[in-house]
Amino acid sequence: MKNKWFLLFILQLINSLVTAVFLSQAKYVDASYRFIYEYTSDWKQGFFLCLAILSLLVLFLIVAKRWLKSSTFYIINLLLIIFSLVGLLFSFKEFDAQASNYLNEYFKYGIYVFWGTWIFDCLVLFLFKVKYNQMVENQSSEIEIISK
């Protein structure tokens, strides 16, 4: 059990490092990506920012999987996957547009790696087993007994 969480953390470290290095390679950044560039122009800041965002995503999904019923968790996870696919699509369309031709290829790869890691984390937590908290079931059965 602990080995798969450790492996997920190591993969997040590697992906965050790759993303940060790619994002720090940008030479010119369009106005729409100025916010990202301000925090990722130094690869160390970009590394910690990407790691924090992806770790918060995984932490949120672990807590949701543990405390919510499985159907609710699957809906939330599916919505996060759809959100990341839309983000990936909009990034691709933006990079394909005329205005973004001046962006460095590595910056584009960094954005793609970030969205790919987001999708990977969501898919992995579909597969990982997390103990469902029994307190939630006990409380709901107590509420049904009291309401009868």
C-alpha positions as CSV (number, residue, x, y, z in Angstrom):
1,M,0.0,0.0,0.0
2,K,2.7,2.5,0.9
3,N,4.8,1.6,-2.1
4,K,2.2,2.8,-4.6
5,W,1.8,6.1,-2.8
6,F,5.6,6.5,-2.7
7,L,5.7,5.7,-6.5
8,L,3.0,8.2,-7.2
9,F,4.9,10.9,-5.2
10,I,8.1,10.1,-7.1
11,L,6.3,10.4,-10.4
12,Q,4.8,13.7,-9.3
13,L,8.3,14.9,-8.4
14,I,9.7,13.9,-11.8
15,N,6.8,15.4,-13.7
16,S,6.9,18.6,-11.8
17,L,10.6,18.9,-12.4
18,V,10.2,18.3,-16.1
19,T,7.3,20.8,-16.3
20,A,9.2,23.4,-14.4
21,V,12.3,23.1,-16.6
22,F,10.2,23.3,-19.8
23,L,8.3,26.3,-18.5
24,S,11.4,28.1,-17.5
25,Q,12.8,27.8,-21.0
26,A,10.3,30.4,-22.4
27,K,11.9,33.4,-24.1
28,Y,8.8,35.3,-25.0
29,V,5.4,34.8,-23.3
30,D,2.1,35.9,-24.7
31,A,-0.1,38.1,-22.5
32,S,-2.5,35.2,-21.7
33,Y,0.4,33.2,-20.2
34,R,2.1,36.1,-18.4
35,F,0.8,34.9,-15.0
36,I,2.3,31.4,-15.5
37,Y,5.6,32.8,-16.7
38,E,5.9,35.1,-13.7
39,Y,5.9,32.2,-11.3
40,T,7.8,29.7,-13.5
41,S,10.6,31.8,-15.0
42,D,12.9,30.3,-12.3
43,W,12.7,26.6,-12.6
44,K,12.8,26.2,-8.8
45,Q,9.7,28.3,-8.3
46,G,8.0,26.5,-11.1
47,F,8.9,23.1,-9.6
48,F,7.4,24.0,-6.2
49,L,4.3,25.5,-7.8
50,C,3.6,22.5,-10.0
51,L,4.3,20.1,-7.2
52,A,2.0,22.0,-4.8
53,I,-0.9,22.1,-7.4
54,L,-0.6,18.5,-8.3
55,S,-0.2,17.4,-4.6
56,L,-3.3,19.3,-3.6
57,L,-5.1,17.6,-6.5
58,V,-4.1,14.2,-5.2
59,L,-4.8,15.1,-1.6
60,F,-8.3,16.3,-2.6
61,L,-9.0,13.1,-4.5
62,I,-7.7,10.9,-1.7
63,V,-9.9,12.7,0.8
64,A,-12.9,12.6,-1.5
65,K,-12.4,8.9,-2.2
66,R,-12.2,8.2,1.5
67,W,-15.1,10.3,2.7
68,L,-17.6,10.2,-0.1
69,K,-19.5,7.4,-1.6
70,S,-18.0,5.8,-4.6
71,S,-20.5,7.1,-7.1
72,T,-20.0,10.7,-5.9
73,F,-16.2,10.3,-6.1
74,Y,-16.4,8.9,-9.6
75,I,-18.5,11.9,-10.7
76,I,-16.0,14.4,-9.1
77,N,-13.1,12.5,-10.6
78,L,-14.7,12.5,-14.0
79,L,-15.4,16.2,-13.8
80,L,-11.7,16.8,-13.0
81,I,-10.7,14.7,-16.0
82,I,-13.0,16.6,-18.2
83,F,-11.7,19.9,-16.8
84,S,-8.1,18.8,-17.6
85,L,-9.0,17.6,-21.1
86,V,-10.7,21.0,-21.8
87,G,-7.6,22.8,-20.4
88,L,-5.4,20.6,-22.6
89,L,-7.6,21.3,-25.7
90,F,-7.6,25.1,-25.1
91,S,-3.9,25.1,-24.5
92,F,-3.4,23.2,-27.8
93,K,-5.7,25.6,-29.7
94,E,-4.0,28.6,-28.2
95,F,-0.6,27.4,-29.1
96,D,-1.8,26.6,-32.6
97,A,-3.1,30.1,-33.1
98,Q,-1.1,32.8,-34.9
99,A,-0.5,34.9,-31.7
100,S,1.3,32.1,-30.0
101,N,3.8,31.3,-32.7
102,Y,6.5,33.2,-30.8
103,L,6.3,30.9,-27.8
104,N,9.2,28.5,-27.3
105,E,8.4,24.8,-28.0
106,Y,9.6,23.8,-24.5
107,F,7.1,26.1,-22.8
108,K,4.3,24.3,-24.8
109,Y,5.7,21.0,-23.8
110,G,5.7,22.1,-20.1
111,I,2.0,22.9,-20.3
112,Y,1.2,19.6,-22.0
113,V,3.2,17.7,-19.3
114,F,1.3,19.5,-16.6
115,W,-2.1,18.6,-18.0
116,G,-1.0,15.1,-18.8
117,T,0.1,14.6,-15.2
118,W,-3.2,16.0,-14.0
119,I,-5.1,13.4,-16.1
120,F,-2.7,10.6,-15.0
121,D,-3.3,11.4,-11.3
122,C,-7.0,11.3,-11.7
123,L,-6.9,8.0,-13.6
124,V,-4.5,6.5,-11.1
125,L,-6.8,7.3,-8.2
126,F,-9.6,5.5,-10.0
127,L,-7.5,2.4,-9.7
128,F,-6.0,2.9,-6.2
129,K,-7.9,1.5,-3.3
130,V,-8.5,3.8,-0.4
131,K,-10.3,2.6,2.7
132,Y,-13.8,4.0,2.8
133,N,-14.5,5.6,6.1
134,Q,-17.1,3.5,7.9
135,M,-18.2,6.4,10.0
136,V,-20.1,7.9,7.1
137,E,-22.2,4.7,6.6
138,N,-22.8,4.4,10.4
139,Q,-24.0,8.0,10.6
140,S,-26.3,7.7,7.6
141,S,-27.9,4.5,9.0
142,E,-28.4,6.2,12.4
143,I,-30.1,9.1,10.7
144,E,-32.5,6.8,8.9
145,I,-33.3,5.0,12.2
146,I,-33.9,8.3,14.0
147,S,-36.1,9.7,11.2
148,K,-38.3,6.6,11.1
